[in-house]
């Protein structure tokens, strides 16, 4: 049986990630996809998924991205379109 990684939940406003979301883009999950061939200079993809609608953003990035770069990417590609989520689930 495969081992399932334990998820870390970042609760920004006091809600619970284990509950069903009430509004679009209120609760999201984020993952990195790495190991794919380089495309247009990018070697990783940041995947952001709305937990209610299952809508997603595939954001090209680099495996060497730091925390500041990741925060800027998140603000530019997700927050400006959907607002700040209440919870973020990531591994």
C-alpha positions as CSV (number, residue, x, y, z in Angstrom):
1,X,0.0,0.0,0.0
2,X,1.5,3.4,-0.9
3,X,2.2,5.9,1.8
4,X,0.1,9.0,1.7
5,X,1.9,12.2,2.7
6,X,0.5,14.1,5.7
7,X,-0.9,17.4,4.6
8,X,-0.3,20.7,6.4
9,X,-3.2,23.1,6.7
10,X,-2.6,26.8,7.0
11,X,-5.7,28.3,8.6
12,X,-5.7,32.0,7.9
13,X,-9.0,33.1,9.4
14,X,-10.2,30.5,11.8
15,X,-12.0,28.1,9.4
16,X,-11.3,24.4,9.1
17,X,-9.9,22.8,5.9
18,X,-11.8,19.6,6.7
19,X,-15.2,21.3,6.2
20,X,-16.9,21.7,2.9
21,X,-16.1,25.2,1.4
22,X,-19.0,27.6,1.1
23,X,-17.7,30.0,-1.6
24,X,-15.4,29.7,-4.6
25,X,-11.7,30.2,-3.9
26,X,-12.3,30.3,-0.2
27,X,-10.4,27.1,0.4
28,X,-7.5,26.1,-1.9
29,X,-4.9,23.4,-2.2
30,X,-1.4,24.0,-3.7
31,X,1.1,21.5,-5.1
32,X,4.4,21.6,-7.0
33,X,4.8,19.4,-10.1
34,X,8.5,18.8,-10.9
35,X,10.4,16.3,-13.0
36,X,8.9,17.3,-16.4
37,X,11.1,18.4,-19.3
38,X,11.9,22.0,-19.4
39,X,9.5,24.1,-21.4
40,X,10.1,27.7,-22.4
41,X,12.7,28.0,-19.6
42,X,10.4,26.7,-16.8
43,X,11.1,23.4,-15.1
44,X,8.2,23.2,-12.5
45,X,4.5,23.9,-12.3
46,X,2.7,25.4,-9.3
47,X,-0.8,23.9,-9.3
48,X,-3.5,25.8,-7.3
49,X,-6.9,24.2,-7.0
50,X,-10.2,25.6,-5.6
51,X,-11.5,22.9,-3.3
52,X,-15.2,23.6,-4.0
53,X,-15.3,23.9,-7.8
54,X,-12.1,22.0,-8.6
55,X,-11.1,24.9,-10.9
56,X,-7.4,25.2,-11.2
57,X,-4.4,27.4,-12.2
58,X,-1.3,25.8,-13.7
59,X,1.5,28.4,-13.1
60,X,4.9,27.8,-14.7
61,X,7.8,28.4,-12.4
62,X,11.3,27.2,-11.5
63,X,12.4,24.6,-9.0
64,X,14.8,27.2,-7.6
65,X,12.0,29.7,-6.6
66,X,12.3,31.1,-3.1
67,X,9.6,32.0,-0.6
68,X,9.4,35.6,-1.7
69,X,9.2,34.6,-5.4
70,X,6.5,32.1,-4.6
71,X,4.5,34.7,-2.6
72,X,4.7,37.2,-5.5
73,X,3.7,34.5,-7.9
74,X,0.7,33.6,-5.8
75,X,-0.4,37.2,-5.4
76,X,0.0,37.9,-9.1
77,X,-1.6,34.8,-10.5
78,X,-4.3,33.8,-7.9
79,X,-5.1,36.5,-5.3
80,X,-5.6,39.3,-7.8
81,X,-8.2,37.2,-9.6
82,X,-10.0,35.5,-6.6
83,X,-9.0,37.3,-3.4
84,X,-7.2,35.9,-0.4
85,X,-8.4,32.4,0.5
86,X,-9.4,31.4,4.1
87,X,-7.4,28.2,4.1
88,X,-4.5,26.8,2.1
89,X,-3.8,23.1,2.1
90,X,-0.3,22.1,0.9
91,X,2.1,19.2,1.4
